[in-house]
Amino acid sequence: MEREMPDNSVVVNLNQFERSRRTPGGASAETLTMLHDCRDQLIEGATRTLTRQTEAMEGTLLAMADRSPLLDTRNTYYGAQGILNKQANELLSACKDAYCQSFSNFTFGREKSVAIELSELSLVGDQDFEITLAIDKATSRLRFNCAEELVALDARIAHLMARPSLSENDNPLGPRALCEALLDGITHMNVSQDIKIVLLNQFNLVLTTELAGIYQSINRYLVNHAILPDLKAGTKTRAQNQAISTPASGAAVAQPLAGGDMFNLFEQLAGGGSHGHATGGSGGSGIGGTGHAGGSSPGIGGFTLLDSLSQLQLGAMRLPGGGSFELPLLEAASIQNVLRSLQQSPVMQSASPLDAVLVDAVAMLFDVVFDETAIPDRLKAQIARLQIPVLKAAMLDRNFFSEQNHPVRRMLDAIATLSIHLPENEAGNTRLDAISHIVSRVLDTFEQDISVFEVAATELEAMGSTLEETLEETVDVGLQQDIAQIKQAERAELAPVIVHDFINRALKDQPVAEAVREFLRRDWARLLTVDYIDEGEQGAHFSSSIETMRELVWSVQSKADMDARLMLVRILPGLLKRLREGTAKIGFPAKLSDRFFATLVILHANAVRPNTQPVPLPDATPADVAEVAEPAPPPEAAISVAETPAVAVAEPEPAAPEFEDLFSLRARSLNKGDWVEFHYEDGTIRWARLGWISGVKNTYLFSDQDGMNSFSIGLHRLADKLRRGEAVLVERKSITESAFGKLMNLFRQKLSSV
């Protein structure tokens, strides 16, 4: 059952959630496989179409050149036609590689930043503008002709990536991503910008009539894999928008607080309450009053209310006849609203009706603060010591109620914010002593000069900033090992899919001997797996192993011209060296290694004599077949890397919901540095700071208040804890602003009942 949170809480009310944050969805191996299949259907279909229409595009460009009256324009068309005539395969291969790389960036959260800092603004050059315009036109044309298919595809990819929604230009299968990849591929040909734009336009015109069919095929594939098979366009988005914009029944909607309105309420209540009390505990009587000491009538011993408060701030107040009056003693561990005792005391004899209302308002402010569960009791005890000084400041300066940055309010907010930096240890005790020293100085020195609070607030805010910076540095260093372990565990899960994809792309449509294919799929895949788990896709060893694989595939193909043969001679020594180092790293059996490299000698010899009878490869013996069927295990180092345990997740990750609710969206909206309050069955509460989020599996890594201990939790498990009230997101907002919001509502209710 969801807990009811007080209006003044510094804890976020999930029903008032308004913001969300895009993060890359957790890509499981199954999800990644489907995404790769969709990627291949799109780029393979697009490049097949362009290959088929290459001759037609050449004819169009020649015709355009003949009709052009300008020499520069004719040369541009001729240059584009020459690229298609002589380098079409190289061009389309570059486009395909560029698209696969951009798609990989999307699936692993390495998206291009769209945020623009003001300091980075500059005039856009004409060439950049032309390129942007060409991309925009090409994207718009394709999207217009595939509108119906893309509505469904956008929703399905968002669902597959576990995102609440996906804007039309963020879909990695969308026209924008495809057009940008085509332009990147064209750029690799080192041609002029005019030729780039001409080629992009030709590609776009060809794809305009074909792309819808490709998208239909991808949608059918996703439907067959149960990705929104009964999709109703727009339903999900509307439901989510309604859920976010409509607060649940009984939830208070935060409104901006006008301090002047609050003081007007006080004056109205004081004027209408001349025959009663502002509250049940108020002792005010009479009409009039100015809200400060000068307007109060003399009370006990001729003292005004403000004079009496100054005496009570220092201890006991002298009474006629030699007696004294003092408020309950506030010790270091004492949490008591002494202003309630003040309301029942003889001191209120000197209070005007407005004074009585102000006392009641400040007393209620402290009631709200003391009810706040996010502030630890030992910190509330320090705030409790400030009750009399805060009341005096409110009576001296009515701006206390209207200015959010009023020095007194800043000091109270700064103390409340330090809650997250007070763990139950020696460091926390030292910080509490420093806070206590600042509070004591205010008690000893404050008379009527509000600047005392200004100095104290500045010191406390500086303390909070320093502690936050120190914690940030500690966490960043302390979590590195945990982050590395989580990344390794995630890469270990995804490695089979990633490696399989790279090998397939290297071998696709390549005339390669079966011995090489078998070696790459069975043996070299093990090296790629170890390198990927150890370093990731951007790692130097993984990149080198991928390049070695591509060179191997190229090296065993027929070399029809002398340049290709000379190139083979140049790269062969380094290629063989890297192959031997790689096979040694995975513990490739010596007999199998000798056999494979002997086979390579024959394949390379055949590659440089394409017009003669090739040398046949030796037949495998039964012993060779048996040894291949049971390859030697990889060395211990490789096994230990693949099996390195990540930081343990406390509980298993629940299944992702079909549609994300507010709790899932709120979990997604968390950023590094945000705090979460975890509640446990034994009644204990643990504060944790978010230190890192995995872009692959959406694993959240938290640390404690000192940054010394850490634990990880998955997105859906965190959302489930939020849903059950076992986790509460902490928002470090102004405690006084929250309290005044509640006070205003209460005083309005009182005024309406008068």
N, C-alpha and C positions, 0 to 999 in steps of 0.2 A: 504494500500500500504506500502510495507516494506521501512523503512527509510534507506538511504545510510549513512553508518557510515564512518567517516574519517579514513585514514590509521593509524593516530597517536593515535587513540582513546584508552583509557584504558577500554573501553566497549567491550565485546566480540562480534566479528562478527560471527553470527551463521553459516554462510556459511563456516567458517573455523573450525567448531567444529570437534574435532578428538577423544574425549574420552567419554566414557559412563560408567555408574556405575550400577551394579546390585542392585536392591532393591526388597524386597518382593512385589508382586503385590497387589493391593487393593482387598481384598477378600470380596465381598458382600455376603449376606446370600444365594442368588441363586448360586453364584460361589462356596461357601463353601459346599453347599449341593451336587453339582455335584462332587466336589473333594472328599467328603466323600463317595459318591457312587462308584467312581472309586477305592478309597482306599479299600473299602470293597470287591469289585469284585476281586481285586488282592490278598489280604491276605486271604480271605475266599477260593478263588479258590486254592491258593497255599497250605493252610493247609488241605483242603479236599483231595487234591492229595497226600500229605504226609501221612495223616491218612490212606488213602486207600492202600498205598504202605508200611506201617510200617512192616507188616509181611515179605514182600519181602526184605526189607532192613535188617531185622534181619537175614534172611537166607544168604544174601550176606556177612554180617559181620562174621557169624559163619564159612562160607566157607573160608573167608580170614584168619581167625584165625587158622583154621586147616592147611592151606598151609604155614603159616609163620614159619620160622625156629627159630626166636628169641622169647624168653619168654616175654620180655617187650612189643614187638609188639603184641603178642597174647593177653596179658592182656589188652592192649588198645582196641583191637577189641571186646574182651569179655565185657569190661566195657561199650563201646558204645552200644553193643547189649542189655546189661542189662538195660540201660536207656530207650531204645525203648520198651523193654518188660514190664517194670514196671511203667514207668513214662511218657509214650508217650503223654498222654493228658495234663499233667502238662507242659511238654516241649513245645508242640505246642501252648498252651495258653500263655506261657511266650514269645514265638516268636511273637505271634499276638499282645500282649500288647506292646512289644518293637517297633514293626513296627508302630502301631498307635501313639505312643509317638513321634517317629522320624518324622512321617508325620505331626503331630501337630506342631512340631518345625519348619518345613518348611513353613507351611501355615501362621504362625504368626511371621515369620522372625527371629526365634531363631536358625539359622543355625550354624553349626560348623565353626569356623574360620579356614581359610586355610593359613592365613598369618603367616610366621615364622620369628621371630626376630633373628638376628645374635646371640644375647646374649643367646638365648634359644637353639641353636644348640648343639647337643650332639650325641655320638655314639648310634646307634640303637642296642638294645639287640637282641640276636638270636631268642628268643621267639617272640618278637614283629615283627621281620622280617618274621618269619614263618607265623604268623597270617596275616600280610599284603599280603604276597605272596599267601596265600590261598584265601583271599578275591579277589585279582586281578585275579587269575585263574578262580575262580567261576564266577566272573562278566564277564570276557571275553568269557567264554563258553556260558553263557546264552545270552549275547548280539549277539554273532555270529549266534546263532540259531534263534534269533528274530529280526534280523537286519531290515527287511522290515517293520515290525510292529512298531518298535521303532522310525524309522524316522518320521512316521506320529504322533506317540504318543508324541514325544518330541516337535514337532511343536504345537500340540493342547494344551498341558499343558502350554507351554509358552504363547500361545494366551489367554488361560483361566486365567492365572495369570497376564496378561497385561505386559508381559516382551518382550523385543525385540528378545531375543533368550534364549535358555536353553542348556547348555552343557550336554553331554550325561551322565555324572556322577552326575548332579545336579537335574535330574528329580526324584521327590519323588516316582514315580511309576516305576523307572528304576531298572535294575538288581543290580546295586551297592547298592541302598538303601535297597532293599529286602535282599541281602546277608548280609549286615551289621546288619540288624534287626534280621535275623536268628541267627547270631553269638551272638548278645546281649542276645537273648532268651536262647541260649545254655549256655551262661556264667552264667545265673541265676541259673543253676542247680548245680553250685559249683563242676565242674568236672575238671580234668586236661586238660592242653592245648592240649595234643595229642588227647584226646577224643573229644575236641571241633572241631579240624580240621577234624577228621574222620567223625563226624556227619555232619559237614558242607558239606563235599565232597559228602556224601550219599544223603543229601537233594538236592544238586546241580545236581547230576546225575539223580535223579527222575524228577526234575523240567525241565531239559533240553528239554525233549520231550513234556512237557505239557504247558509251559509258553507262547509259541506263540499263542496258542488258547485263553488263558486268555487275552492277549493283543489285539487280534482281537476283542474279545467281548467288551473290554473297548473302543476301537476305534469306534465300531458301536454305542455304547451308546453315545459317544460324538458327532458323526455325527448326530444322531437322535435329539440331543439337539442343533444343528446348530453351532457346534464348528468346523470351517473349513471343511464344508462338501465337498467342491470341491478342497481340498488341492492338490497343485502340489509341490512335494518335492523339496526343495532347492530354490524355487522362491523367497520366502520372504527374506531369508538370503542374497541372491545375490543382491536383490534390495536395502536392507539396507546397505550392505557393499559398494555398488556403490554410494549411496547417501552420505555416510559419507566421502568416500575417494575422491570424485570428487567435487571440489568447484563450486559454481554457476557461471554463466557467469559474468565476470567483477569483480569477487572477487579477491582481492590480496592475493597471497599465501606468508605467512611469510617465509623469508629466513634468515639464520644467517648473521649477519652484521659484516663485517671485517673492523675495524677502519682504519687499514693501507691502505686498498683499498680506503677508503673515502678521506684520506689525499692525496693519489696519484691523485685522481680526482681533488682535489683543486689545486694541483701543475700544472696538465695538463691544467686546465681551466685558471689558472693565466698565464701560458706560452702562451696559444693560444688566450688570450684576451687582448693583449697589445695595440690593437687599438680600444678596446671597453670596456664596463663595464661588471662586473660580473653579474650585474642585472641592471634593468632600473634605480635603485636608487644608484648604486655604483659610487663612485668617484675616483676609483683607476686608475692609469696610469703608464706607464713605464714598463720595463721588469726587472725581477729579484726579489730579496727579499727572506728572510729566514723564514718568518713566525713568527718572534719574534722581540722585540724592537731593538735589536742590528742590525738588517738588514734594519731598516727603515731609510730613510733619514730625516734630521732635517726639521721640518715644521715651524709653526708659532712660532716666538720668539726663534727659535733654538731648540724647543722641539720635541722629537720623538713622534710617535703616542701613545706609551705606557705611556710616560710622560704626554701627554695631557689627556689620559683616567684617570690617577691617580688624576689629578686636577679636572676633571669633576666628579669623584666619590665623592669628598668632597664638590662639589658645582660648583662655576664658574671658568672658565679658563681665565687667564690674556692674553690680546691681546696687540700687539705693539701699542703704542700711548696711553696707559692708559685705553683702553676699556676692555670689558670682554665678554665671550661667555658661556652660560650655556644651558643645555638640559632642555626640559619641566619638570616642577616640578611633581614628582610622590608622590601624597598624599596617605593617607591610603585607599581611595576608588578608586584610579586612576589605570586604566589598559590601558597602552599605550606603544607601541613599540618605545622607544626613540632611538633605534639603527637605525631606518629608518631616524630619524632627523639627527643623527650623520653622516649618509652616504651623506647627502646633505650639510654638514657643511664644513667650512674651515679646520677643523681638519684633514680631509682626504687628505690634501695636502702632508702630511708626510707619507702616506700609500703606500707601494709597491703593485703590483698586487696581490701577495699572501695575504697580509694584507687585501686588499679589499674583496677578496673572503672569508676570514675567518670572517670578519665583516658581510658579507652577510649571511654566513652559520649560525652564531649565531643569527642574526636577524630572519632568517627563523625558527630557533629552537624555539624562543619565539613566533613567529606567530602561530606555531603549538600548543604550550602550551596554548596560549590565546584562541584558537579556540576549545579547549577541553571542551565539555559541562559537563563532569563529575566533573570538578573542579569548586567549587563555586567562584563567582567573588571576594569576599573578600580575598580568598586565592590566587587567581591570582594576586591581587594587591600586596601581599607580594612577590610573585615570580618576579613581574615586577621591584621591587626595586633592584633586584640582576643583572640587565642586564649588567651594566658596569663591576662589579667584575667578572661575568662569562666570558665576552669578554676578559678581561685582563688575566684570568686564561687560556683560550683557546689559547691565543697568547704566553703565557709563557711556556705552557706545551702541546705539541701536543698529548700527551697520552689521553687528554680529549676526543679525537675522537675515540680512539682505545680501551680504557678500560671501560668496563661496570661498574666496581666498582670504577671508578675514584672519589675522594672525592667530586668534584663539582657536578658530576652527581648523586652521592648518596644523596647529600643535596637536589637537586631539586626533586628527586624521593621521598625522605622522606616527603617533604612538600606536594607533590601531594597526597601521600598515606593518609595523615591526613585529606583528604576531608571528609571521612566517619565519622570522629569524631568531626565535627563542626556543630552541630545542631543550629538552630536559637533560642538560649536561653542563659541564663547567663553562663552556663558551657561552651558552645561553644565560647562565647566571651572571657572567661578567657583563654581558650586554644589558641585562636587567638592572644591574648596579649603575651603569652609566645613565640609563633612563631615569632611575630614581634620583640620581644626583641633579639632573636637569630639572625635574619636578620640584625638588627641595629648593633649588635656587629661585624658582618662580614663587613658591610659597613665602620665602624669606624676603624677597625684594619687591613684589608687586604691590603697589598702592593704587595709583590711578593712571600710570603710564603704560599703555597697551604695548609699547615697543618691547617690553620684557618678554611677551609672548612671541613677538617677531623673532627675537634672538633665539629663543628656545626652539621655535618651529624650524628655523634654518638649521640649527645643530642636529635636530632629530631627522630632518630630511636628508642632510648630508650623511648621517650615520646609515640611514636606509640605503642610499645610493652606493655607499662604500661596501656595505655588506652584500648588496646585490651584485656588484662588480666582482667582489672576491669570490662569491659563490659561483658566479658564471665561469670564472677562470678555473676554480676547483673542479666543477662539474665537467667542463670541456676536457680537462686533462684526465680526470678519473674515469670517464665513460669511454675513453678511446678503446680500451681492451674489450669492453662489453659490446661496443658498436662493431668492432672487427669480428667478434664471434657471431653476432646476429647476422651480419652481412655474409659471413662464410656459410652459416646454416641455410640462409635463403638461397645463396648461389648453389649450394649442394642440391637443393630441391629442384632448381631450375636448370642445372647443368645438362642433364640428358637432352632436354628440349633444345637448349641453345646450341649445344655441340652438334646435334643431329641436323639442325637448321643450317649451320655453317657448312657442314660437309655436303649436304644436299645441294646447296647453292653452288659450291665449288665443282660438283660433278654434273650438274644439270646440263643436259645437251652436249656433253663433252665426250668425244671418242677416246675412251680410256680403257686400257686392258683390265680384265677382271681381277688380276692379281693386285693391281694398284687400288681398285675400288674396295676390294676385300681388306687390304692393309689399312686404308683410311677409316673404313667403317668399324673395323674390329680392334685395331691396334692404335692407330694415331688418335682415335677418339678418346682413348684412355688418357693420353697425354693432354689433349685439349681439356678434358674434364678436370684433371688435376690443376692445370694452369688457370682454368676459369674459377674454380673454387678458391684457389689461393689468392688470385689478384683481381678477378673480374674481367669484363670484356675489354676494358681500357688498359689492362696490364700489359707490360712489355713482353713477358714470356708468352702470354696468350696471343697477342698480336703477331709475334714472331712465328709461333707455331701455325697460325692461320696462313700467314704469307708463305711459309715453307710448303704447306699443303697445296696452295695455289700454284706455286712454282713447280712442284712435283707433277701436278696434273698437266701443266703446260709442257713440261720437259719431255713427256713420253708421247706427245702428239707429233704427227708428221711435220717436218720443217721443209716447206716447198722452196724457199728462197735462201740465198746465201746469208743474208742479214740475220735471219732467224737461227741458222746453224751456228753462226759466230756468237750470237747471244747465248745459245745453249752452252757453248764451250766456255764462255766467260762465267756463267753462273753455276756450272756443274760442280766445281770443287766446294764452293760454299754450301750448296744445296746438300750434297752428300754428307758434309761435315755436320750440318744441323740435323739431318735425318739420323745419323748415328748417335748424336748426343741425345736426341729425343727418345730413340728406342732404348738407350741405356737407362734413361731416367725412369721408364716404366718397367724395367726389368725384362725386356724382350729376350727370349731364349737365344743363346748364341747360334744354335743350329738354324732356327727360323730366320735370324738376322742375316746369316751368311746366304741363305737361300734367297731371301728377298733382294739383297743387294746384287746377287748374281743375276737375278731376273731383271733388275734395273739396267745392268750393263747391256743386256740383249735389247731391252726396250729402247734405250737411248741410241744404240747402234741402228736399230730399225728406223728410229725417228729421223735420222740424217740421211737415210737412203730410201726415200719414198718410192723411187721408180724401179727398185730391184726387189727380188723376192725376199720378204722378211725372214729373219732367222726364227724358227719356232721356239717357243718356250718349253723348258723341260717339264715332263709330267711329274706330278707329285706322287711319292711313294706312300704306301699304307702307313708307314711310321710317321711321315710328315703330316698326313691327314690327322692321325691321332694326336700329334703334338699340337697342331693348330686347334683342334677341337677342345683341348684343355690347356690354354695358354697359362704361362706362369703368372702368379699374382704380382701386382705392382709392389714396389719396395715399401717398407714400413712407413717411410716419410709421407708417401702419397696417401696411404690409408689413413694416417693420423690426421692429415689435413682434411680429407673428405669427411671424417667422422668426428671432427672437433665439435663438442657440444656448445650450443649457444647459451646465453643467459636464460635460465629456466623461466618459462611462463608458468605462473602459479596454477592456473586452471586451463583446461582445454578450451580452444576457441570454438564458440558456438557457430552454427551455420549462419551465413549471411541472410538477412531477411529479404523477402521479395521486393518490398518497398521500404525505403529508409524513413524512419520517423524522426521526431525532433531530437531524440537522444542520440541517434546515429549521426545526425547532422551536427549536433553540438560537439560530439567527440571528434568529428572531422575538422571542426573549426579551431581546435586547440593549436596553439603555436608554442614554439620553444620558449621556455621561461614561464609558462602558465602553471598554476598550482591546482592540485586536486586534493580534496579531503576524503580519505578512504575510511570507511566505518567497518568495524569487525564485530563478529558475533559476541565476543567477550566485552563489548562496550568501549573498547579502545578506539582512538582516532589517530590516524597517521597522515601527516601532511607530506605530499610528494610533489616535486617540481619536474616538469617535463623537460628532458634534456636533449631528446633526439627522436625523430620519427623516420622509420624506414620507408623509402619511396617505393619499395617493391612489394612488401607484404603488409604494409601499414602496421608495423609493430611499434608500440610506444614505449620508450625507455625513460623511466622515472628515477629520480634520486631523492634522498631524504633532505632534511632541512640544512644539514651540514655538507651535503654532497658526497658523503663517504660511502653510503650503501645504495645499491640500485636494484631495480627489478623491472621486468618487461611485461607487457600485456598487449594483446591484440586489439584491433579496433572494435570488433563486434563484442568481445568480452568486456571492454571498457564501456561500450554503449549499454550492455546488459546491466552492468553494475550501476550506471547512472539511472537506468530505468527502474531498478529495484531500490534505489536510495542508498546503495552501499558505497557510492562515490558521489561527491558533490563538487562541482566546479567552483573554484574560489575566484571572485572578481575583486581586485583591490581598488574599490571605488571609495568615495568619500563617505565615511560613517556618519558624519554630521549632516550631509545632504540627504542621506536616506532617512535619518531620524527626523529632520525637519519636514520631509514629505509626509511622514506619519503624523507629526504634530499638527500640521496644517489641516489634515483630514479630521483629526479629533476635535480641534477647536471649531471647525466649521459645524460639526455635529452639535457641539455644545451651544453654539450661537443659534442654530436652528431650533433648539429645544427651549431657549430662553423665552 
